[in-house]
Amino acid sequence: MALIGWILSFVALFGALALRQDMPVGGAMTLSNMLFLLALLSCPMIWREKPLGISRGQRILVALILFLSVPVVLLPTA
């Protein structure tokens, strides 16, 4: 489980950094912030001892909310 957390954390971190560098779409900054939050939520080293009273279930729920809200961020705002 920790290996999946590390992989997801690095993928989200590098994706967020790439979005900050290139800015390919209109909502890139928001999407980048969401990926940074996902990288923080999935890092096993930070959440080993359950700091701030946030449980594993709450972190999984927030990660799912972040994944499912990506299409809303990418909608055109015309």
N, C-alpha and C positions, 0 to 999 in steps of 0.2 A: 504494500500500500504506500509505503514511503517512497519507493521508486517511482510510482505513478505521480505522486505529489511533486517530486523533484523534476521529472520530465515536464509536467504541466507548468510548473513554475518557470523553468527556463524558456519554454516555448512562448509563454505569455510575456515574459520580460523582454525577450529578443523581438517579438512582434511589436510590443509597445515602443521599443527604441527605434525600430525601423519606421513605424508610423510617424514618430516625432521627427525623424530625419527627412523623410521623403514627402509627407503630406499629400498623398495621392487623391484623397476624396475630401468632400466638404466637412464631414464629421470626424475627421482623422484625430483631432485633439481629444474629443470626447471618447472615441474608441480607444485611443492610447491610454487615457486615464483609467478606463474600464479594465484594460489589460494589465496595467500596473496594479490595480486592486486585486485582480485575479492572481497575479504572481505573488502578491503578499498573502492572499488567503490560502494558496496551495503550497507554500513553502513549509516543509515539515520541520525544519530547524527552529523556526519562530514559534510554531504552535505546539511544540512537544509537551509543554507543561500546562496547557490551557490558560494562557494569560488573559486578563480582562474578562474572564468568565464566559468566553465564547467557546461553545462546544463544537465537535466535529459536524454534527447535524446542521447547526446554524451556518457553518462555513460552507457546507455542501449546498445548502439552500441559497445562499448569496451567490455562489458560483453559478448555479443554475439560472438564477435571475439575470446575472450578467450575460450568460450565453444567450438567453432568450430575448434580451432586450437589444441585441445587436441589430436586428432588422429595423427596429424603430429609429436607431441612430442613423442608419444608412438611407432612410427615406428622404427623398428630395424635399427641400424646404423652399418652395417657390411661391 
